[in-house]
Amino acid sequence: MLVLITYDVNTETAAGRSRLRKVAKQCVNYGTRVQNSVFECILDNAQSVLLKSILTDIIDEEVDSLRFYYLGNNYKTKVEHIGVDRGLAVDQTLIL
């Protein structure tokens, strides 16, 4: 299923900047960055639960926030993109 993950991490302190880097690194491991703090991730249920747990452990819930949008398997009819394309579609095969 496609999961859209957005986050807002308070970066006023060194600890906040560290949390921001950690959250971004985990999201990169699971999906594609589509905007600065927005990732599209193709995940199964187990991966979704695991990533949510990892990110929840990283953030400070007093000053940071996470949002998960579960778009399901028929996400292609739910996503509309206008403007400059930022790379490959999240579900395309990448050959290195």
N, C-alpha and C positions, 0 to 999 in steps of 0.2 A: 504494500500500500504506500501511497505517497503521504509523507508527513512533512508539513511545513513547520520549521522551528524558527522562532524569533526570540531574541534576547536583548535585554538592556542591563548592562552591568555598570555600576557606579565606578568610575575611574578616577575619583578625586584623590585616592590614596594609592600607594605602591601595591598594597594588597589587592585593591580593586583592579588595577592594571594587570596584575598576575592572574586574577580570576578570569578576566576578559580573554587573555591569551589561552588559558586552559579550556574555556568553553569553546572558543573558536577552533582550537586544535581537535577537540573531540568531534565537533560538528563536521569538520573537514574529513575526518576518518569515516564518517557515515554518509556523507552527501555532498551536494554541490552548492557553493555559495552563489546566491543570486542577487544579493545586496549585502551591504556591510554587515548587518547583524541578522541576516535571513538566509536560511538553508533549506533546500529541497532534498529530502532523503527518501529513498525507496527502502522500506524496512518491512520485515515480517513482524509478527506480534512480539516474539522474544527479543528481537533487536530493539524494537520500540521501547519495551519495558526496561531493557538494559541501559539504553542511551538516556532515557528519562532519569533513571537512578543515578547514573554517572554525573549528569549535569546538575541534578538537584544537590548532590554531594559537594559540588564545586561552588555553587553560588552562595551568597549570603542573602537569605530570604528577607532580611530586614531592609536591604537597600537595592537588591537586584531583582529582575523578573525574567521568567521564561514563559513562552506561549507555544503550545503544540496544536497545530491544526491537522486533523486527520481527514485527508481527502479521499482515502480509499483506493480501490483498484481502478476505478473508472475516472481517474483524475484528469485525463486528457480533455474531457468535455467540461471540466470545471476551471481550467487554467487558461487565461487569455493573456498574451504578452504583446505589448506595443513598445516599439522603440528598439534600441540597439540590443542585439542578442549578445549575451555574455558567455558564449561558449556552447558546449554540447548540451543536449537535453539530458536530464538526469537519468533517463532510462536507456540512452544510447550506449553501445559497446565502444570502449576505448581500447585501441590496439597500440601498444608501445613497441 
